Amino acid sequence: MTGNFELVESSSQSNLDLFLTVKNFSKKQGIAFDDDPLIAKSLSNQISLDVKVSYKKPNFYSYSKSVTASSPSIKLGENVKASNDKAFLEIAENFSRQIRFFLINDISISQNE
């Protein structure tokens, strides 16, 4: 396989399966400075995934890798929930880049060895 992938409508049409498993999700308080209340109320969102790729045709191959992404979010006030939309969008984009790199580079190299 050369690293070119095509999305299909059903797993029966695919040459490989991609499984994503959330291994860890954490929110940690950001760095606090006495003179900066925004940073004092920041949170660091971190998610870890296990990525597994299984080839079905012509031979069965399986590859796996752990990836982690994080992004900050800011709690705007005492009674306001932290806005996570942008943080999770950034995390999703980061995972997308890491998984594409894994599929195109790591797996293609392994297949050619």
N, C-alpha and C positions, 0 to 999 in steps of 0.2 A: 504494500500500500504506500502511496506516495505522499500522503498528507492532504489529498483533496477529498472532501467529505460532502455528501449530499444528504439533506434531510428528507425523510420519507414519511408517509402517513401512518404506517403500522410497523411494528417490530418484525413481522414476518417478511417484510421487504428489505430489511436492513442487513448490512454486512457486519455491523457491530452494535453493541449495546453500551450505553453510557449510564452509569449509576452514580448518583451523588448522595452521600450520607452526611448529615450534619452531626459532627462529633462534639462540638463545644460551641456554646454561645455565652458571651459574658459582657457585662457592662461594668466598666470601672470608672471611678471618679477621675476627672481630668486634673491637670496640674492647677493648683490654687495659688493665686497671688493676692496678697491683702488689698492691693490697690486696683484690682481688676475683677469686678464681680461676675462678668460674663465667663471668663476662663474658669473662675472658681465654681461655676455651675455647669461646666462642660462634662460630658460623658464620653468615654471611649468605648465604642461598640466593636466587639471582635468575634468573628465566626470562623470556625475551622471545619473543613470538609474533607472527607475521604472521597477521592475520585477513582472509579474503577471502570476500565474499558475492557470489554470482552469481544474478541473477534469470533464470528460464527463460521465464516467461509474464507478460504477453503480449509484451513486448519483452525483449531481453537487456540487462541492466544489470549492471555489476560494480563493486563498491566494495571498498576494502582499507584496512587500518589496522594499525599496529604497536602492541602493548600490552606492558607490562612489569609484573611483580609480584615482590615479594620478601618473605621472612619469615625470622626467625632460628631457628636450632636450637642446642641446647647439647650439647656432648660431655661426658658424665658422668664419664668417667675416662680414663686413659691407654690402657687396653686395651678400651674400650667404644666401639663405633661411635656416631656422633652420631644422635640420634633425630630422624628427618626426617618422621615421619608427620603430626604436627600442623603442621609448617611447610608441607608440600606441600598439606595440606587447606586451610590459610589461603590459599595461593597459588591453588589451584583456585577457592575462593570469590571471591577478588579478580578473577580472570579472568572468572568468570561474571558478576559485576556490570559489569565493563567491556564485555564483549561484549553483554550485554542493553542497556546504555546506547547502544552503537554501533548496534544493530539498531533500537531504538525511536526514538531521537532523531536521530542523524546520517543514517541512511538514509531515514527518514520525511520529514525536512526536505528532503533532496535530491530525493525523488520528487515533492514538492509544488511545487518551484521550476519 
